Amino acid sequence: MTWSRRLLSTLPAALAAPTVLAQGQWPSRPHVRARLCGQGAEVVAMEPAEQDRFFEAERKRWAQVVAQAGIKPD
């Protein structure tokens, strides 16, 4: 997951489409995938809308963990 994809989801689809397409292609290159996996990354391709749902679910999940643990910012 890249944060740049998250930022692209805030743009009109026609404007973001070329960059989204290019970003979706680079992880499928064997040398890129091998390097990312070698660093412990999990390579997953998602459409912008799917990625938005993932980030929202993660935000909710971790907000619950933080609340249950009573974690407060310094």
C-alpha positions as CSV (number, residue, x, y, z in Angstrom):
1,M,0.0,0.0,0.0
2,T,1.2,3.4,-0.8
3,W,0.1,6.6,0.7
4,S,0.3,8.2,-2.7
5,R,-2.5,5.9,-3.8
6,R,-4.5,7.1,-0.8
7,L,-3.9,10.7,-1.8
8,L,-4.9,10.0,-5.4
9,S,-8.3,8.8,-4.2
10,T,-9.1,12.4,-3.3
11,L,-8.7,13.5,-7.0
12,P,-11.3,13.1,-9.7
13,A,-11.0,9.7,-11.3
14,A,-10.1,11.0,-14.8
15,L,-7.2,13.0,-13.3
16,A,-5.9,10.2,-11.1
17,A,-6.5,7.3,-13.5
18,P,-3.1,7.4,-15.4
19,T,-1.1,7.4,-12.2
20,V,-3.2,4.7,-10.6
21,L,-2.7,2.5,-13.6
22,A,1.1,3.1,-13.5
23,Q,1.3,2.4,-9.8
24,G,-0.7,-0.8,-10.2
25,Q,1.8,-2.1,-12.7
26,W,5.1,-1.7,-11.0
27,P,4.6,-4.2,-8.1
28,S,4.0,-7.0,-10.6
29,R,7.5,-6.6,-12.0
30,P,9.6,-9.5,-10.6
31,H,12.6,-7.5,-9.4
32,V,10.3,-5.0,-7.6
33,R,8.2,-7.7,-6.0
34,A,11.3,-9.6,-4.9
35,R,12.8,-6.5,-3.3
36,L,9.6,-5.6,-1.5
37,C,9.0,-9.1,-0.2
38,G,12.7,-9.2,0.9
39,Q,12.0,-6.2,3.0
40,G,9.0,-7.9,4.6
41,A,6.3,-6.2,2.6
42,E,3.2,-7.9,1.4
43,V,2.5,-6.9,-2.2
44,V,-1.3,-6.4,-2.7
45,A,-2.9,-4.6,-5.7
46,M,-6.1,-2.8,-4.9
47,E,-8.3,-0.4,-6.8
48,P,-8.6,3.1,-5.2
49,A,-12.1,2.4,-3.9
50,E,-11.0,-0.9,-2.4
51,Q,-8.0,0.7,-0.8
52,D,-10.2,3.4,0.7
53,R,-12.4,0.7,2.3
54,F,-9.3,-1.0,3.6
55,F,-7.9,2.2,5.2
56,E,-11.2,3.0,6.8
57,A,-11.5,-0.5,8.3
58,E,-7.9,-0.3,9.6
59,R,-8.6,3.1,11.1
60,K,-11.6,1.8,12.9
61,R,-9.8,-1.3,14.0
62,W,-6.8,0.5,15.5
63,A,-9.0,3.2,17.0
64,Q,-10.8,0.5,19.0
65,V,-7.4,-1.0,20.1
66,V,-6.2,2.4,21.2
67,A,-9.4,3.2,23.1
68,Q,-9.5,-0.2,24.8
69,A,-5.9,0.1,25.9
70,G,-6.5,3.6,27.2
71,I,-3.7,5.0,25.1
72,K,-3.5,8.8,25.2
73,P,-1.2,11.1,23.2
74,D,1.6,12.8,25.2
